[in-house]
Each structure stands twice: as structure tokens, then as C-alpha cells.
């Protein structure tokens, strides 16, 4: 019997996880808590979470901004790799999601390393600017896609030369190549790409991904000036 393409992607994901990502009961409990709280099943996969952790480690990040918390699974992956005394600031619009995330941060023993702010991300980003927040070393954008252009502009404002900016879900199953799409998520991502293409102070690329979450992709850039 021929294995379907999607099933094959899922099997390869499992193979990678079994080979390269040791079992972690805390991370398993976080995913279970998210399911129990009936959060949308849109967490990054374990392999994607570890990729984010590796990015944090590669640049020796002490300050990380995450736009879009959900249940805190990706935040825990990243916060666990911060330099000693580092801080991850994460923004979540839904108070119910934030409540689950806080419990998960406590479960992981990372309450002191993670600052969770609740409210619409664009409003929270404006508030951070008013507070004169220090620049971040890595910024992960993974919230509502129609607002991706605004998130990118704020990310640049909160960056310094060398800051890494990562955007999740930027391929949308290939829909981003459709200029006539009426999906506001696709429109937001297409404008996000247009902005990246026109910004002289960031060098960026994107990769398509397949796996247990289907067909999508990451954009990644480094601020150059």
C-alpha cells in the first residue's frame, strides 16, 4: 500500500524526533496541558521547537521576544537556552491561553526567565516602546498572520545589528504565490515578504517545510544595520 505524502511527512518527523530529540517528560506534559485546555493544536513541532532552541544557542541570545504565546510550548524551548540571567518576553492576546502558558512556565521552572504580557500584540508592542525596552537578540513572530507586516516593523524597531528575526507559517500551503487570494492571512504574509524585500537593513530568506503540521515554512533574517 502506498504511503500518502502527508503520512510520510509525519513518519519522517517521528524518525527525526526519535533520533535527535531525547524524550522530555516536561515538554510532553506541556503539550498534554495544552490539549486538556482545548487550545488550538498549532504548537510548533518538537523538531521545530528544538530548531528555535538551537538558534538561541547559536547567537548566544540573552533577550528574546516572542509574538504569539499560545500555551507556551515554543517559549519554553527558547527560554531554556537563554544565557544566564536572560529574559524572554512573550505576548498573548487570549487570557485563557495565557493562563495555560503561565502554568506551563511554572512546570518547566522558567517563571523567572519568561515575562508574559497579555493583550493584543500591536498594543503590547507599543507599550514596550513607551517603556523604552532594550533591544532583543532574537524575535520570533508567530501570531495572527494579517498583522505580520506590523509585527515585522516593530521587530526591526526592537532590534540591533545582529538580531535574528524568524517568522513562522509563511508559506501557507503554497498559497503565498497566489496574488488573487482573498485570505487575509495570505495577504498579511505576502505583505510581510514585500517588506522584507524592500528593507535594506535586513538580510533574509525563507525555507519551505513539510512534516506533521503539513506544508508551510519559516522566514529568517538577520538585521545588518
HELIX and SHEET records of a PDB file:
HELIX    1   1 UNK A    5  UNK A   20  1                                  16    
HELIX    2   2 UNK A   25  UNK A   36  1                                  12    
HELIX    3   3 UNK A   46  UNK A   59  1                                  14    
HELIX    4   4 UNK A   73  UNK A   79  1                                   7    
HELIX    5   5 UNK A   95  UNK A  107  1                                  13    
HELIX    6   6 UNK A  121  UNK A  130  1                                  10    
HELIX    7   7 UNK A  145  UNK A  147  5                                   3    
HELIX    8   8 UNK A  148  UNK A  157  1                                  10    
HELIX    9   9 UNK A  172  UNK A  177  5                                   6    
HELIX   10  10 UNK A  184  UNK A  198  1                                  15    
SHEET    1   A 7 UNK A 114  UNK A 118  0                                        
SHEET    2   A 7 UNK A  87  UNK A  92  1                                        
SHEET    3   A 7 UNK A  63  UNK A  67  1                                        
SHEET    4   A 7 UNK A 138  UNK A 141  1                                        
SHEET    5   A 7 UNK A 164  UNK A 168  1                                        
SHEET    6   A 7 UNK A 214  UNK A 223 -1                                        
SHEET    7   A 7 UNK A 202  UNK A 211 -1                                        
END                                                                             
